[in-house]
């Protein structure tokens, strides 16, 4: 229960504010055989989705009104590669943007006679619906260095539009680096580009020396650029660059690179090679959503580029107290997990620590505080709380203490790990979990540890109420 209540005696617990970013859940994967995904949420109420197709021969698009709707939305081919010459091969990594009243698609393409002569290109449409409209080829984005270049993205910061992309510079060395330039219009850069990242760490050079797929997001007083590193197999991962929002983004010294990847393969959840991400927001606009691809298996025969099974996936981005993003781990297929914050300690979340369940602030790793709310082990009408980073492990009570344990398949375990999801006892906007086999007992915290107990006071009811985030 609340520490103040422990010291001052029984009394109503102070109510925490309903979270500014409530839980959002999805069922992954969103789209099979769709790599390098990009989702744009438009003011018309639709999500616009495009991605690389395995044949590398066209640009496709979907537009549902919900993120989950992407999985069943019809797909339209809006552009097909040229039969010969430029833009005739390796149609990669399309992105859809709405700029000054028109639609633009940025993509990478090679030549039919040299598929590795890849460069960034732009399409434009003035139609309200880009799936049915006419597209005009604005051509190749002219870069000072005419070399292997790909993965162009665009964003606006402090009123200035930028282009970021990946490119090889023979003077720098093998592989690709991340560049940034200002833009004079949606298909033209202006001034001299700057290199803001190159592969320097071991994790950026496994199988290939790669920084690619930049994606921009701002939060509070910081701006962030994610990028993908290493070969496009299980070694593929996300890195992170950070700059102050008031800094000169064209000064490479403004950017700091995380020394370790921020998102990588996870054996426990069966996700491999997560990368080439973009960002969007939830339907209510209150949550940032990470969009990325990965595979469901580790070992690939032959060139990873010939393996078609990268899938589009989405999951919520969480923000740490210091304003930096925490991407956690690529979660297991199926329903995405959520976090549960305390009603009376807004910064404390349910987490497992050495398998004991407790509430704690600043949880690290994030996945220790993420749980999938799944159909109860005893059957429908109930729920069980499955660990995000220990699939098959569930919160269960044992001697009325709450622990995280592996499902042993027994009826006793199923009963102990099953709960009735109720409206929050202290706030109906929250949630409380009543024990399946001990009616009237609820998951609650006491001295920060979790138990199943019968709440009898306002403080008890507050201790047994949580908010899904």
N, C-alpha and C positions, 0 to 999 in steps of 0.2 A: 504494500500500500504506500501512499505518499509518505515521504520521510517526515514532513511537517506533522502529519497525523500521528505518526509513531511517537513523536516527541510531545505533542500537545494534547494527545488524546483523541477520542472519536470526534468526527466532524465531517462536513461535506468536503469532498476534494475539489480543488479548483479545476474548472473545465478548460481543457485545451481547445484552441480554435480548430474548427474542421479544416483539414489539410487544404492548402491552396492547390495542390496537385493530387487529386484522388486517384485511386487505382484504375488502371486501364488494363484489360486483358485481351489477348489475341490467341488464336490457335495457329501454330506454325507447322509446316512451312506455308507461306502465303502463295507462292507460285513455284512450281517445279520447272527445272531446266531454264531458269532465268537468272543470269548473272549480272553483276555490276548494276544493281537496281537503283532507280531514281524515282522518288515520289514527290509530287508537287501538289500542295493543298491550295486550291484556288478560291477566290471569293465567291464563285458561282455555286459553292457547295459540293463540288466534286474533287476527288483525288485523281490526279493524272499520274499514271505509272508507265514507265518504259524501262527496258533492260536489254542486255545482250542475249540473242538467241543462239543456240548451239551451232547453227549453220553459218553464222557470221555474215548473213546475206541480206538483212532487211532491218527496218526499225518498226517495232510494234508498240501499241499503246492500249491501255485500258482506262476506264474512268467510272468507278463506282462512287457512291456517296459516303462509304465507310471504308476504313482500312481493311477490315476483314472481308469486305465485299470484293476486294481485289482478287481473292481466290476463285471466285465464280464469275467475275465480270467478263463479258465477251471481249475478245482481243481483235484489234484492227491493225492491218499493215498500212502504215502511212507513207512509207518510202522503201524502195528496193534498190539494191546496189546497181551500178552501171554494168552493162554487159561487157564493156571493155574499157581499158584505160583507167584514169583517175577515179577514185571512189568505186573501185571494182572488186574489192576484197576486204576481208577483216573489218567488217562493220561492227565496231565495238562501243560499249559504254555510252549509249545515248543518255542525254539529260534533257528534261523539258522545263522551260522557264517562261514566265509571262513578264514581258518588259515593255513599258510604255504603250500598252494597249495591243501588243502583238505577241504571238507565241514564237518561241525559238527552241530549236533542238540542236544541242551541241553533241557531236559524235566524232569518233575516230574512224578513219578508212585508209586502206592501202590501195595499190594499183593492181589491176588484174594481172599485169605482167610481173609485178613485184609486190607481193602481199605484205612484205615487211617495210615497204616505203610508206609508213603510216604517218598521217598528219591529222590535225583537228579541222573539222568542218562545221558549217552552220546552215540550218534550214529555217525559213521564216513563213509564218502563216498569219493572216489578219482575220481569219475566221473565228467566230465565237467558240465553235466546237472544233478543236484541232484534229479530232478523229475523223471528221467528215469534210474538213476544209482542204483547200489547195495549199500545197507547200512549194515555196520557191527556194532554190538553192542559192544561198549567198556566197557559197564557195569556201575555199580554204582560208583559215585564219592565218594571216601573214605574220610570221615570226622572224626576228632578225637572224636566227640560226636555223638553217634549213636541214634539220636532222630528225631522226626518229622522235616523234612527239605525239602525245595522246592524253586522254582523260581530262579534257578541258571542262572547267566549271566556272560559273560566274556568281558574284554576290555584290551587294551594296553595303558599304560601311561608312558611316558619317558623311553620307551624301555622295560618295565616290563609288563608281562601279569598277570592279576588278575582274580580271581573268586569272585563274590559276590552272596550271597544267603540269604534266610530267614530260621531261625531255632529256635526251642524251646530249651531252656536250663532250666531244672527244678531248677537249683540253682539260676537262675535269677528271675524265676516266670512264671506265666501263659503267654501264647501267643507266638508270634514269634518276633525275633530281626533280624537286618541286620548285616551280617558278611562279612569279607573281608580276602582274603588270596592270596599269590603269587602262581603261577603255574609253574610246571616243564615241563608239556606238556598239551595239550588241555583237558585231562581228569584226571589230577593229581594235587593236591595242594601240596605245599611244605612249611615247617615251620608251625608255630602256627597261626591259624586264630585270628582275633581281632573282637570284636563287635563294630561297629561304630554307631549304633542307636538302641534304644529300645523304646517301647511306654511309654511315660511319660506324654503327654498332654491329656486332655479330648477328643480332636478330634481324637486321635489315639486309643481310647478304647471304641467306641460306638458299642455295640452289640458284639464285640470281641476285644481282646487286640492284635493288629496286626501292625507290620511293615513287608512288603513283597514286592515282585516285583521290586527289585532295577533296575535302568537304569542309565547309565553313559553318560555324555556329557561334552565336554570341550569347553570353549569360552574365548579367550584372556588369561588372567593370572589366571583364576579360573577354577576349575573343579567342576562339580555338579553331585549329585546322587539324582534322584527322587526315591520315594518309595510310596507304597500304604498303607493306614491305615484304621482301623475299619472294620466292617462287610461288606460283598460284596453286600449290598443293597444300598439304597440312601445315606447312611452315608459314603460309600467308597469315598476316596479322595486322593489327592497326597500331600505328604510332600516333603521337599527339604533339602538336606545336601550340604554344600559348603566347599571347601578347596582351598588353594592356589595351583597353578600348580606346584610350587617348593617344596611343603611340603611333608613330609613323610606320604603317605596315610595310612600306617599301624599303625600310631599313632592316636588313637581315638581322641586325643586333637586337631588334625588337622582339624577336621570336626565340622562345626557349623550347627545346625538345625534351620530352620525358625520356629518362635514361632507359626505360624498359617499355615493352609494348603494353598498351592499355586494353587489348582485347585479342585473345588468341585461342587456339584449339583447346578443347576440353574433353579428355577421355571419359570422364564420369557421365557427362551429358551426351556423348556421342556426336559432338560437333567439331568439324575439322576445317581449317583454313578460312576462318571468318575474315571478311575484308570487303574492299571496294564499297564503302558505305555512302549513304546520304542521310539527311535528317528531314523529318517532317514533324507535324504536331498532331495530337489526338483530336478527335471530333469536337471536343469541348474547348480546344485550344489551351488546355491547362497542363499538358504533359508534352515533353519533347520525346520523340520516337527515333530510335536508331534503326535504320534500314540497311541491310547488308546481305551478302550471300555467303553460304558455306556448303560443305558436303556432309553427308551422314556417314561417311567412311573415310578411313585414313589412307589406305594403300591404293595407289593408282597405277595402272599399267600403261606405260608409254608416256607421251607428252601430256601434262595436265590440261593443256589447251584443247586437246582432243577429247577430253572427258566431258560429257554433256551435263553432268548431274549437279551443277551448282544450283542451289535453290534460294529464292528470295525469302528473307525472314525479317521480322520486326520485333522489337522489345523496347520497353521504356528506359529512358536515360534518367538516372538519379543524380542529384547535385549535392555535393558535400557542403559542409558548413563554410568552407573557405571559398566556395563558388566554383570549384573545379568539377568536371564531370566524372561520374563513376559508372562505367559501362558494365561492370560486373563480369559475368561469364556468358558465353553463348548458351542460352538455356536449352533444355531438352525439347524435343519435338512435342507437340500437343499444346495444352493451355499454358500460357506464360504465368510466371509466379508474381506475387505481390508482396508488399511489406505491411506489417501491422504495427502502427504506432500507439503508444499508450494515451488514453484519454486524459490523464492528469500529468503526464510527462511528455510533452509534444515532441521532444527530441530523442526519446527512447523508443527503440523498436524491439519486438520479439526477435530473439536470435538464439542459436545454439552455441554453446561454448563447452568443449569437451563433453558434448552430448547432453549437457544439462540445459534446459530452456530458461531464459531469463530476459529481462529488458535492459537495453544498454544504448547509449548514445555513440555516435561516430563509429558505427560498426565496420570493421574491416577483417576479412574481406566482406564485401557487400552481400555476397550470396549466402553468408551465414544468417542473414536476416530476410531471405526470400523464401517464400513457401507457395507451392501450387495448391490451390483449393480445389480438390478433386472429389468425385463422388465417393461417399463414405465407404470404407472397407466392408461395412455390414450391409450396404445396399443403398438404393435411391432414397431421397428424402433426408439424407445425412451427408456430412462432408468429412474429409480427412485432410490434414495439412502435411503435404509432402515436401521435404527439403529440396531446394533448387540445386544445391551442389552435392547432395547425397541422394540421388534418385533411389527410390525403394525404402528410404528411411522416413519415418513419420513421427510427428509429435504424439506421444501417448502418455497416459498417467500410470504411475507405478507407486503404490503406497501414497497416492494422492499428490505426488510430485510429478511434474511434467518433464519428460526426457525425450530426446530424439533417438529412436532405435529402428533397426532394420526389421521390416515385416517378416516374421517367421512363419507366416501362413496359418497360425493357429486362430481359433475362434476367440480366444482370450485377447490376443493382440488386436484383432480386428475391432473388438468391442472397446478396448482401452484407447484405441487410436481413432475412434469415431465420435463425432460431435453433431449436435443440432445447431445450425447457424441461426441465431436470433438477432432481432434488433437490439442495438446497444442498450444495456440496462440503465446507463446514465445519460445516454443520448441516442435517440432512435436513428440518427444519421450515422452512428457507429455500428459496431458489430460485437456480439458476445457469443461465446461458444459453450454450450451446455453439454456436459458429459452424456454420452449415449447410455452408459450402463450405471450411472449414478445420477439419477434425476435430481435436479435442483442444484447440482454442483457445476460451477463454471470455471473455465480457465481464468485465473486472476494472478496478479503479481503481488508479492508480499516481500518486503525488503529486497525488491528487484528480482527475486526468483519466482518462477511460475509454479502454481499448484492448481488443483481442482478443489474448490471449496464452495460452501453455501454462503452467498453474500447476504448480509442482514442489515448493513448500514449503508448510508449514502457513499461513504468512503469505499466500502467493499464493492458497491456497484460501479463506482468509478474505476476501481482497480481491475474490474472484469470487463471493461469496455475498451475497444480498440478501434482505430480508424484504418481502413485499407488504403494503401498508397502504392 
